[in-house]
Amino acid sequence: LSSLLSGEVDLMTNLLPEFVAQVPQAKSVSGLELPIIILDADEGPTADVRVRQALNMAVDKEALA
């Protein structure tokens, strides 16, 4: 966040909601939201490839596009 506020960078990803208020309003720049879900494929139920395949089939990708 400090790099964005200082002008060192123009774009930042994964900005936590509690820091949004610290970013000055920029009316000429629209925000981009990219929700991501990361599954731990090494442990738990998602370690089973069949579970991951079932989750993949359960997502309506056309509705998300």
N, C-alpha and C positions, 0 to 999 in steps of 0.2 A: 504494500500500500504506500509506503514512503516513496518508492520509485515513481509511482503514478502521481502522487501529490507534488513531487519535486519537478516533474516534467521530464524525468529521465526516460520514462516509457509512456506511450500513448494508449496502450491497451493492456488490460489485465484480465486474467481468467481466475475463476474460483474465488471471487470476492465474497467473503462471509457476510451474511446479512447484518451482523452487528457493526460492520465497518462501512456500510453503504452511506450512512448519514455523514460520514467524514469526507466523502467525495463531493467536491463542488458540483452544482448543477451545470450541465453543459447542454444547452438547448439545441445546439447544432449537431450533436452526436446522439444517435439513438443507441439504446442498450441492446445487448444481445444476451439471450438466456439460452443455455444449452444444458438441459437436465441430463444427468448421466447416472446410471446405476452400475456399480462395480461389484461383481460377485466374487467371493473367495472360492475358487475352484479347487483349492487344496484341502479344505476341511469342511465339515458339516454336510448338509444335504446336497449342496451344489458341487460337491466333489464327485458326485455320480453324474456321468455324462448324460444319462437319460433324463435326469431332473433338469439339466441345462437345456436339453433339446425340447422338453415339454414347456419350459418357460419361454423359449424362443417361439414355439408354435402358438403359445397363448397370447402373444403380443400382436395386436392389430396394427401392422406396420403402415398400412394405407391410411389409417386414421391419424397416425402420428406425422405423416408426411405433410 
